[in-house]
Amino acid sequence: DWDNKKSDWDGGNKSWRKDEENDSKNWWDKKNKSSWSDDWKGWRRDGGQENKQDWKQDWRQSWQQDDAGGEADRPLKVCAEAGRKCVRNIHQYPILSPEWIQLVDSLKQLTRLVQLEGRMPANSKVSEAHGRNQDSEGTLWDQEAHENAIRILVEEAKVNLCLRMMNDFKKWQYNPAEKKATIVDAMRAYDYSEVQLEQKCRQFEESLGQLLWRAFVHVETLQLMDIPLLIEHCYLVLQHCETLRKESLESSPKEQELLIMYYASSLFRHAEALNNAELLAKSREFKLLHLVTSHVLAHAKEYPEEVSLDVATGLAALADNEDFSTEWQAFFDDQSEMATFLQLKDVLVEPILAKSPEKKKEIRPLLDFFNTITRKMG
């Protein structure tokens, strides 16, 4: 029965943890195991009783099936099976409808799975796979890191849908009259307070935003994306920050007003592996570089350290882009915009290099671009 099988599994894990050659050693140290367990319990709690039963059923099935990967692969199988269920629940619904509120729970669960996988040890055996490009970190399908939840999101063709959902949500949120009317209607129709509905909105934005961020890290995801829509979404959020949040973002690190910098950076970083000409033309049309620059100059002090570095390396990749380097002047309306861009050296780049001098190699193309602009301005 289930209890006996769980007991067997616990006993098997004690033996497994003693195996010095197993790459999962760090995962099971006291601190990480405790954190992993707490998040797993939270994931089950967020899903409600129905999802707890699904979780138990997944474990039963994992024991009934022949697992060629051995003991260590079983937790990964459960994560993958649970992730696929969550991903298949993703559909577009009217904001604050009962179906939309249920969707929020699935997105929260999927985000927790991403966090759980992030704590798992890298699979070093992947690097030994025949035919794998040893000069890269791999793709979603052959990398050492565990990102099954994001991989499934891509395989199920849900990333574009997630982007459209986020774009529609932010348009709705930026329209105070429409947002208020929707909340009032939802309060009348369902047993929710305004505070509860606002919480659901925040959970939707933070969970979906993090999933998109993790997906956009991978060029193979962007190759399947509606790039013009992604650029338009970046414009929507950055323009809102430019006009209404100039003094302070007043947002958490998980909200779009900050995560959007990761999205723009990923576009710049992977442009040459995408439709480079179209991406650069669309970026120029929506003045994406100018808006990114304004965001950095206004809010760099609010950035976590990893955001600053990600933006700097994204801009460095853009500066190193062969097509961009031949037409970079078209991205600036006049010399005043060039002068504004040069301020990034003091505001963004110098603080990074002062703290981490070894990052200079990664940012070198951006430093060279600063010199190019300086020479052009005379």
C-alpha positions as a Markdown table, in Angstrom:
| # | Residue | x | y | z |
|---|---|---|---|---|
| 1 | Asp | 0.0 | 0.0 | 0.0 |
| 2 | Trp | 1.0 | 3.7 | -0.2 |
| 3 | Asp | 2.3 | 3.9 | 3.4 |
| 4 | Asn | 4.5 | 0.8 | 2.9 |
| 5 | Lys | 5.8 | 2.1 | -0.4 |
| 6 | Lys | 6.5 | 5.5 | 1.1 |
| 7 | Ser | 8.4 | 3.8 | 4.0 |
| 8 | Asp | 10.4 | 1.8 | 1.4 |
| 9 | Trp | 11.2 | 5.0 | -0.4 |
| 10 | Asp | 12.4 | 6.7 | 2.8 |
| 11 | Gly | 14.7 | 3.7 | 3.5 |
| 12 | Gly | 16.0 | 3.7 | -0.1 |
| 13 | Asn | 16.8 | 7.3 | 0.2 |
| 14 | Lys | 18.9 | 6.7 | 3.3 |
| 15 | Ser | 21.1 | 4.3 | 1.3 |
| 16 | Trp | 21.1 | 6.6 | -1.7 |
| 17 | Arg | 22.3 | 9.6 | 0.3 |
| 18 | Lys | 25.3 | 7.5 | 1.5 |
| 19 | Asp | 26.5 | 7.0 | -2.1 |
| 20 | Glu | 29.5 | 9.4 | -2.4 |
| 21 | Glu | 29.4 | 9.2 | -6.1 |
| 22 | Asn | 25.9 | 10.5 | -6.4 |
| 23 | Asp | 25.6 | 14.1 | -7.7 |
| 24 | Ser | 22.7 | 14.8 | -5.4 |
| 25 | Lys | 24.9 | 15.0 | -2.3 |
| 26 | Asn | 24.5 | 18.8 | -1.9 |
| 27 | Trp | 20.8 | 18.6 | -2.5 |
| 28 | Trp | 20.4 | 16.5 | 0.6 |
| 29 | Asp | 22.5 | 18.6 | 3.0 |
| 30 | Lys | 20.5 | 19.7 | 6.0 |
| 31 | Lys | 19.9 | 23.2 | 4.9 |
| 32 | Asn | 18.9 | 22.6 | 1.3 |
| 33 | Lys | 16.8 | 19.6 | 2.2 |
| 34 | Ser | 14.8 | 21.6 | 4.7 |
| 35 | Ser | 14.3 | 24.4 | 2.3 |
| 36 | Trp | 13.3 | 22.0 | -0.5 |
| 37 | Ser | 10.8 | 20.2 | 1.8 |
| 38 | Asp | 9.3 | 23.5 | 3.0 |
| 39 | Asp | 8.7 | 24.6 | -0.6 |
| 40 | Trp | 7.3 | 21.2 | -1.5 |
| 41 | Lys | 4.8 | 21.4 | 1.4 |
| 42 | Gly | 3.9 | 24.9 | 0.3 |
| 43 | Trp | 3.3 | 23.8 | -3.3 |
| 44 | Arg | 0.9 | 21.1 | -2.1 |
| 45 | Arg | -0.9 | 23.5 | 0.3 |
| 46 | Asp | -1.4 | 26.1 | -2.5 |
| 47 | Gly | -3.0 | 23.5 | -4.7 |
| 48 | Gly | -5.8 | 22.5 | -2.3 |
| 49 | Gln | -7.0 | 19.0 | -1.4 |
| 50 | Glu | -7.6 | 18.0 | -5.1 |
| 51 | Asn | -4.0 | 18.6 | -6.0 |
| 52 | Lys | -2.7 | 16.9 | -2.9 |
| 53 | Gln | -4.5 | 13.8 | -4.1 |
| 54 | Asp | -3.0 | 14.2 | -7.5 |
| 55 | Trp | 0.5 | 14.5 | -5.9 |
| 56 | Lys | 0.0 | 11.3 | -4.0 |
| 57 | Gln | -1.3 | 9.6 | -7.1 |
| 58 | Asp | 1.9 | 10.7 | -9.0 |
| 59 | Trp | 4.0 | 9.0 | -6.3 |
| 60 | Arg | 2.0 | 5.8 | -6.5 |
| 61 | Gln | 2.4 | 5.7 | -10.3 |
| 62 | Ser | 6.1 | 6.4 | -10.1 |
| 63 | Trp | 6.5 | 3.3 | -7.9 |
| 64 | Gln | 4.3 | 1.1 | -10.1 |
| 65 | Gln | 6.2 | 2.0 | -13.3 |
| 66 | Asp | 9.6 | 0.6 | -14.3 |
| 67 | Asp | 12.0 | 3.4 | -13.7 |
| 68 | Ala | 15.1 | 2.8 | -15.8 |
| 69 | Gly | 16.7 | 5.9 | -14.3 |
| 70 | Gly | 16.9 | 4.5 | -10.8 |
| 71 | Glu | 16.1 | 5.9 | -7.4 |
| 72 | Ala | 17.5 | 9.4 | -8.1 |
| 73 | Asp | 15.2 | 10.1 | -11.0 |
| 74 | Arg | 12.0 | 9.6 | -9.2 |
| 75 | Pro | 11.7 | 13.1 | -7.7 |
| 76 | Leu | 12.4 | 14.5 | -11.2 |
| 77 | Lys | 9.6 | 12.4 | -12.7 |
| 78 | Val | 7.2 | 13.6 | -10.1 |
| 79 | Cys | 8.1 | 17.2 | -10.8 |
| 80 | Ala | 7.7 | 16.6 | -14.5 |
| 81 | Glu | 4.3 | 14.9 | -14.2 |
| 82 | Ala | 3.0 | 17.6 | -11.8 |
| 83 | Gly | 4.4 | 20.4 | -14.1 |
| 84 | Arg | 2.7 | 19.0 | -17.1 |
| 85 | Lys | -0.6 | 18.9 | -15.3 |
| 86 | Cys | -0.2 | 22.6 | -14.3 |
| 87 | Val | 0.8 | 23.6 | -17.8 |
| 88 | Arg | -2.2 | 22.0 | -19.4 |
| 89 | Asn | -4.4 | 24.0 | -17.1 |
| 90 | Ile | -3.2 | 27.2 | -18.7 |
| 91 | His | -5.9 | 28.8 | -20.8 |
| 92 | Gln | -7.0 | 32.4 | -21.4 |
| 93 | Tyr | -10.0 | 33.4 | -19.3 |
| 94 | Pro | -11.6 | 36.8 | -18.5 |
| 95 | Ile | -9.7 | 38.5 | -15.7 |
| 96 | Leu | -11.2 | 37.7 | -12.2 |
| 97 | Ser | -13.6 | 35.1 | -13.6 |
| 98 | Pro | -13.8 | 31.9 | -11.5 |
| 99 | Glu | -11.7 | 30.1 | -14.1 |
| 100 | Trp | -9.1 | 32.8 | -14.0 |
| 101 | Ile | -8.9 | 32.6 | -10.2 |
| 102 | Gln | -8.4 | 28.8 | -10.5 |
| 103 | Leu | -5.7 | 29.4 | -13.1 |
| 104 | Val | -3.8 | 31.5 | -10.5 |
| 105 | Asp | -3.4 | 28.5 | -8.3 |
| 106 | Ser | -1.9 | 26.4 | -11.2 |
| 107 | Leu | 0.5 | 29.2 | -12.0 |
| 108 | Lys | 1.6 | 29.4 | -8.3 |
| 109 | Gln | 2.2 | 25.6 | -8.3 |
| 110 | Leu | 4.2 | 25.8 | -11.5 |
| 111 | Thr | 6.4 | 28.6 | -10.2 |
| 112 | Arg | 7.0 | 26.6 | -7.0 |
| 113 | Leu | 8.1 | 23.6 | -9.1 |
| 114 | Val | 10.6 | 25.9 | -11.0 |
| 115 | Gln | 12.0 | 27.0 | -7.6 |
| 116 | Leu | 12.2 | 23.3 | -6.4 |
| 117 | Glu | 14.1 | 22.3 | -9.6 |
| 118 | Gly | 16.4 | 25.2 | -9.1 |
| 119 | Arg | 17.6 | 23.6 | -5.8 |
| 120 | Met | 18.3 | 20.3 | -7.4 |
| 121 | Pro | 22.0 | 19.5 | -8.2 |
| 122 | Ala | 23.1 | 19.7 | -11.8 |
| 123 | Asn | 23.2 | 16.5 | -13.8 |
| 124 | Ser | 26.8 | 16.3 | -14.7 |
| 125 | Lys | 26.2 | 13.2 | -16.8 |
| 126 | Val | 24.5 | 15.3 | -19.4 |
| 127 | Ser | 27.8 | 16.9 | -20.5 |
| 128 | Glu | 29.0 | 13.4 | -21.5 |
| 129 | Ala | 26.1 | 12.9 | -23.9 |
| 130 | His | 27.2 | 12.1 | -27.5 |
| 131 | Gly | 26.8 | 14.9 | -29.9 |
| 132 | Arg | 26.2 | 17.6 | -27.3 |
| 133 | Asn | 27.9 | 21.0 | -28.0 |
| 134 | Gln | 30.6 | 21.2 | -25.3 |
| 135 | Asp | 31.1 | 24.9 | -25.8 |
| 136 | Ser | 27.6 | 25.8 | -24.6 |
| 137 | Glu | 25.6 | 25.3 | -21.5 |
| 138 | Gly | 23.1 | 23.3 | -23.6 |
| 139 | Thr | 19.5 | 23.8 | -24.4 |
| 140 | Leu | 16.4 | 23.1 | -22.4 |
| 141 | Trp | 16.6 | 19.5 | -23.5 |
| 142 | Asp | 20.3 | 18.8 | -22.8 |
| 143 | Gln | 21.5 | 21.2 | -20.2 |
| 144 | Glu | 22.9 | 20.2 | -16.8 |
| 145 | Ala | 20.3 | 22.3 | -14.8 |
| 146 | His | 16.9 | 20.9 | -14.1 |
| 147 | Glu | 14.2 | 23.0 | -15.8 |
| 148 | Asn | 11.5 | 20.5 | -16.6 |
| 149 | Ala | 8.7 | 22.9 | -15.8 |
| 150 | Ile | 10.0 | 25.5 | -18.3 |
| 151 | Arg | 10.7 | 22.8 | -20.9 |
| 152 | Ile | 7.2 | 21.5 | -20.6 |
| 153 | Leu | 5.8 | 25.0 | -21.0 |
| 154 | Val | 7.7 | 25.3 | -24.3 |
| 155 | Glu | 6.8 | 21.8 | -25.5 |
| 156 | Glu | 3.1 | 22.4 | -24.8 |
| 157 | Ala | 3.3 | 25.7 | -26.8 |
| 158 | Lys | 2.1 | 27.8 | -23.9 |
| 159 | Val | 4.7 | 30.5 | -23.8 |
| 160 | Asn | 3.1 | 32.8 | -26.4 |
| 161 | Leu | -0.2 | 32.3 | -24.7 |
| 162 | Cys | 1.4 | 33.3 | -21.4 |
| 163 | Leu | 2.8 | 36.4 | -22.9 |
| 164 | Arg | -0.6 | 37.4 | -24.4 |
| 165 | Met | -2.2 | 36.8 | -21.0 |
| 166 | Met | 0.4 | 39.0 | -19.3 |
| 167 | Asn | 0.1 | 41.7 | -21.9 |
| 168 | Asp | -3.7 | 41.8 | -21.6 |
| 169 | Phe | -3.4 | 41.8 | -17.8 |
| 170 | Lys | -1.1 | 44.8 | -17.8 |
| 171 | Lys | -3.3 | 46.7 | -20.2 |
| 172 | Trp | -6.2 | 46.0 | -17.9 |
| 173 | Gln | -4.2 | 47.0 | -14.8 |
| 174 | Tyr | -3.1 | 50.2 | -16.4 |
| 175 | Asn | -6.7 | 51.2 | -17.0 |
| 176 | Pro | -8.0 | 52.3 | -13.6 |
| 177 | Ala | -11.6 | 52.6 | -14.6 |
| 178 | Glu | -11.8 | 49.2 | -16.3 |
| 179 | Lys | -9.9 | 47.6 | -13.4 |
| 180 | Lys | -12.2 | 49.1 | -10.8 |
| 181 | Ala | -15.4 | 48.0 | -12.7 |
| 182 | Thr | -14.1 | 44.5 | -13.0 |
| 183 | Ile | -13.3 | 44.2 | -9.3 |
| 184 | Val | -16.7 | 45.6 | -8.3 |
| 185 | Asp | -18.5 | 43.1 | -10.6 |
| 186 | Ala | -16.4 | 40.2 | -9.2 |
| 187 | Met | -17.2 | 41.2 | -5.6 |
| 188 | Arg | -20.9 | 41.2 | -6.4 |
| 189 | Ala | -20.8 | 37.9 | -8.2 |
| 190 | Tyr | -18.4 | 35.9 | -6.0 |
| 191 | Asp | -17.6 | 35.6 | -2.3 |
| 192 | Tyr | -14.3 | 37.6 | -2.5 |
| 193 | Ser | -13.3 | 40.9 | -0.9 |
| 194 | Glu | -11.4 | 43.6 | -2.7 |
| 195 | Val | -8.3 | 42.7 | -0.8 |
| 196 | Gln | -8.5 | 39.1 | -1.8 |
| 197 | Leu | -9.0 | 40.0 | -5.5 |
| 198 | Glu | -6.0 | 42.3 | -5.4 |
| 199 | Gln | -4.0 | 39.5 | -3.9 |
| 200 | Lys | -5.0 | 37.2 | -6.7 |
| 201 | Cys | -3.9 | 39.8 | -9.2 |
| 202 | Arg | -0.6 | 40.1 | -7.6 |
| 203 | Gln | -0.1 | 36.4 | -7.4 |
| 204 | Phe | -1.0 | 36.1 | -11.1 |
| 205 | Glu | 1.5 | 38.7 | -12.2 |
| 206 | Glu | 4.3 | 37.5 | -10.0 |
| 207 | Ser | 3.9 | 33.8 | -10.9 |
| 208 | Leu | 3.4 | 34.3 | -14.6 |
| 209 | Gly | 6.1 | 36.9 | -14.8 |
| 210 | Gln | 8.7 | 34.6 | -13.3 |
| 211 | Leu | 7.8 | 31.8 | -15.6 |
| 212 | Leu | 8.2 | 34.1 | -18.6 |
| 213 | Trp | 11.5 | 35.4 | -17.3 |
| 214 | Arg | 12.9 | 31.9 | -16.9 |
| 215 | Ala | 11.6 | 30.9 | -20.3 |
| 216 | Phe | 13.1 | 33.9 | -22.1 |
| 217 | Val | 16.6 | 33.0 | -20.8 |
| 218 | His | 16.7 | 30.3 | -23.5 |
| 219 | Val | 17.1 | 31.2 | -27.1 |
| 220 | Glu | 15.1 | 28.2 | -28.2 |
| 221 | Thr | 12.1 | 29.7 | -26.4 |
| 222 | Leu | 12.5 | 33.0 | -28.1 |
| 223 | Gln | 12.8 | 31.3 | -31.5 |
| 224 | Leu | 9.2 | 30.2 | -31.0 |
| 225 | Met | 8.0 | 33.5 | -29.7 |
| 226 | Asp | 5.9 | 36.3 | -31.2 |
| 227 | Ile | 8.9 | 38.7 | -31.0 |
| 228 | Pro | 6.9 | 41.8 | -32.1 |
| 229 | Leu | 4.4 | 41.1 | -29.3 |
| 230 | Leu | 7.2 | 40.8 | -26.8 |
| 231 | Ile | 8.7 | 44.1 | -27.9 |
| 232 | Glu | 5.3 | 45.7 | -27.7 |
| 233 | His | 4.8 | 44.4 | -24.2 |
| 234 | Cys | 8.2 | 45.7 | -23.2 |
| 235 | Tyr | 7.2 | 49.1 | -24.6 |
| 236 | Leu | 3.9 | 49.0 | -22.7 |
| 237 | Val | 5.5 | 48.5 | -19.3 |
| 238 | Leu | 8.5 | 50.7 | -19.9 |
| 239 | Gln | 6.4 | 53.5 | -21.2 |
| 240 | His | 4.2 | 53.3 | -18.1 |
| 241 | Cys | 7.3 | 53.5 | -15.9 |
| 242 | Glu | 8.5 | 56.4 | -17.9 |
| 243 | Thr | 5.3 | 58.4 | -17.6 |
| 244 | Leu | 3.8 | 57.4 | -14.2 |
| 245 | Arg | 6.6 | 55.9 | -12.1 |
| 246 | Lys | 9.6 | 58.1 | -12.8 |
| 247 | Glu | 10.3 | 58.8 | -9.2 |
| 248 | Ser | 10.0 | 55.3 | -7.9 |
| 249 | Leu | 8.9 | 51.9 | -9.3 |
| 250 | Glu | 6.9 | 51.1 | -6.2 |
| 251 | Ser | 6.9 | 47.4 | -7.2 |
| 252 | Ser | 8.3 | 44.1 | -5.9 |
| 253 | Pro | 11.2 | 42.5 | -7.7 |
| 254 | Lys | 8.7 | 39.9 | -9.1 |
| 255 | Glu | 6.4 | 42.5 | -10.8 |
| 256 | Gln | 6.6 | 43.4 | -14.4 |
| 257 | Glu | 7.9 | 46.9 | -13.8 |
| 258 | Leu | 11.2 | 45.3 | -12.8 |
| 259 | Leu | 11.2 | 41.9 | -14.5 |
| 260 | Ile | 10.7 | 43.7 | -17.8 |
| 261 | Met | 14.4 | 44.5 | -17.8 |
| 262 | Tyr | 15.2 | 40.8 | -17.9 |
| 263 | Tyr | 12.9 | 40.4 | -20.9 |
| 264 | Ala | 14.5 | 43.3 | -22.8 |
| 265 | Ser | 17.9 | 42.1 | -22.0 |
| 266 | Ser | 17.1 | 38.6 | -23.3 |
| 267 | Leu | 16.0 | 40.1 | -26.6 |
| 268 | Phe | 19.3 | 42.1 | -26.9 |
| 269 | Arg | 21.3 | 39.0 | -25.9 |
| 270 | His | 19.8 | 36.6 | -28.4 |
| 271 | Ala | 19.0 | 39.0 | -31.3 |
| 272 | Glu | 21.5 | 37.5 | -33.7 |
| 273 | Ala | 20.1 | 34.0 | -33.2 |
| 274 | Leu | 16.6 | 35.3 | -34.0 |
| 275 | Asn | 15.3 | 37.3 | -37.0 |
| 276 | Asn | 17.9 | 40.0 | -36.3 |
| 277 | Ala | 16.8 | 42.5 | -38.8 |
| 278 | Glu | 13.1 | 42.4 | -37.8 |
| 279 | Leu | 14.0 | 42.5 | -34.1 |
| 280 | Leu | 16.2 | 45.6 | -34.5 |
| 281 | Ala | 13.7 | 47.3 | -36.7 |
| 282 | Lys | 10.9 | 46.7 | -34.2 |
| 283 | Ser | 13.1 | 47.8 | -31.3 |
| 284 | Arg | 13.9 | 51.0 | -33.1 |
| 285 | Glu | 10.2 | 51.6 | -33.9 |
| 286 | Phe | 9.3 | 51.3 | -30.3 |
| 287 | Lys | 12.4 | 53.1 | -29.0 |
| 288 | Leu | 13.2 | 50.2 | -26.8 |
| 289 | Leu | 16.8 | 51.1 | -26.3 |
| 290 | His | 15.8 | 54.6 | -25.2 |
| 291 | Leu | 13.2 | 53.3 | -22.8 |
| 292 | Val | 15.6 | 50.8 | -21.3 |
| 293 | Thr | 18.2 | 53.6 | -20.8 |
| 294 | Ser | 15.6 | 55.8 | -19.1 |
| 295 | His | 14.5 | 53.0 | -16.8 |
| 296 | Val | 18.1 | 52.3 | -15.7 |
| 297 | Leu | 19.0 | 56.0 | -15.1 |
| 298 | Ala | 15.8 | 56.5 | -13.1 |
| 299 | His | 15.7 | 53.2 | -11.1 |
| 300 | Ala | 19.2 | 51.6 | -11.0 |
| 301 | Lys | 19.4 | 52.2 | -7.3 |
| 302 | Glu | 16.3 | 50.0 | -6.9 |
| 303 | Tyr | 17.8 | 47.1 | -8.9 |
| 304 | Pro | 19.0 | 44.0 | -7.2 |
| 305 | Glu | 22.6 | 43.3 | -8.2 |
| 306 | Glu | 21.7 | 40.5 | -10.6 |
| 307 | Val | 19.3 | 42.8 | -12.5 |
| 308 | Ser | 22.0 | 45.3 | -13.1 |
| 309 | Leu | 24.5 | 42.7 | -14.3 |
| 310 | Asp | 21.8 | 41.1 | -16.6 |
| 311 | Val | 21.0 | 44.5 | -18.2 |
| 312 | Ala | 24.6 | 45.4 | -18.6 |
| 313 | Thr | 25.5 | 42.1 | -20.4 |
| 314 | Gly | 22.3 | 42.4 | -22.5 |
| 315 | Leu | 23.4 | 45.9 | -23.7 |
| 316 | Ala | 26.9 | 44.6 | -24.3 |
| 317 | Ala | 25.5 | 41.8 | -26.5 |
| 318 | Leu | 23.5 | 44.5 | -28.4 |
| 319 | Ala | 26.7 | 46.6 | -28.8 |
| 320 | Asp | 28.4 | 43.5 | -30.2 |
| 321 | Asn | 25.6 | 42.8 | -32.6 |
| 322 | Glu | 27.0 | 43.1 | -36.2 |
| 323 | Asp | 23.8 | 44.5 | -37.7 |
| 324 | Phe | 23.4 | 47.0 | -34.8 |
| 325 | Ser | 27.0 | 48.2 | -35.1 |
| 326 | Thr | 26.5 | 49.3 | -38.7 |
| 327 | Glu | 23.3 | 51.3 | -38.0 |
| 328 | Trp | 23.5 | 52.2 | -34.3 |
| 329 | Gln | 23.0 | 55.9 | -35.0 |
| 330 | Ala | 19.5 | 55.2 | -36.2 |
| 331 | Phe | 18.6 | 54.2 | -32.6 |
| 332 | Phe | 19.3 | 57.8 | -31.3 |
| 333 | Asp | 17.2 | 60.8 | -32.4 |
| 334 | Asp | 19.9 | 63.3 | -31.6 |
| 335 | Gln | 23.1 | 63.8 | -29.7 |
| 336 | Ser | 21.2 | 64.5 | -26.5 |
| 337 | Glu | 20.0 | 60.9 | -26.5 |
| 338 | Met | 23.5 | 59.8 | -27.1 |
| 339 | Ala | 24.7 | 61.8 | -24.2 |
| 340 | Thr | 21.9 | 60.3 | -22.0 |
| 341 | Phe | 23.0 | 56.8 | -23.0 |
| 342 | Leu | 26.6 | 57.6 | -22.0 |
| 343 | Gln | 25.4 | 58.2 | -18.5 |
| 344 | Leu | 24.9 | 54.5 | -18.2 |
| 345 | Lys | 28.7 | 54.2 | -17.7 |
| 346 | Asp | 28.6 | 55.9 | -14.4 |
| 347 | Val | 25.1 | 54.8 | -13.2 |
| 348 | Leu | 25.2 | 51.1 | -14.3 |
| 349 | Val | 28.6 | 49.9 | -15.4 |
| 350 | Glu | 31.1 | 51.5 | -13.0 |
| 351 | Pro | 29.3 | 50.2 | -9.9 |
| 352 | Ile | 29.4 | 46.6 | -11.3 |
| 353 | Leu | 33.1 | 46.8 | -12.1 |
| 354 | Ala | 33.9 | 48.3 | -8.8 |
| 355 | Lys | 32.3 | 45.3 | -7.1 |
| 356 | Ser | 33.2 | 42.6 | -9.6 |
| 357 | Pro | 36.2 | 43.6 | -11.7 |
| 358 | Glu | 36.2 | 40.2 | -13.4 |
| 359 | Lys | 33.0 | 41.1 | -15.2 |
| 360 | Lys | 34.8 | 43.6 | -17.4 |
| 361 | Lys | 35.4 | 41.0 | -20.1 |
| 362 | Glu | 31.6 | 40.4 | -20.4 |
| 363 | Ile | 30.8 | 44.1 | -20.5 |
| 364 | Arg | 33.8 | 45.0 | -22.8 |
| 365 | Pro | 31.6 | 45.5 | -26.0 |
| 366 | Leu | 29.5 | 48.0 | -24.1 |
| 367 | Leu | 32.6 | 49.9 | -22.9 |
| 368 | Asp | 33.8 | 50.0 | -26.5 |
| 369 | Phe | 30.4 | 51.3 | -27.6 |
| 370 | Phe | 30.6 | 54.1 | -25.1 |
| 371 | Asn | 33.9 | 55.1 | -26.7 |
| 372 | Thr | 32.4 | 54.9 | -30.2 |
| 373 | Ile | 29.6 | 57.3 | -29.2 |
| 374 | Thr | 32.0 | 59.7 | -27.5 |
| 375 | Arg | 34.2 | 59.9 | -30.7 |
| 376 | Lys | 31.0 | 60.5 | -32.8 |
| 377 | Met | 29.9 | 63.4 | -30.6 |
| 378 | Gly | 33.4 | 64.9 | -30.9 |
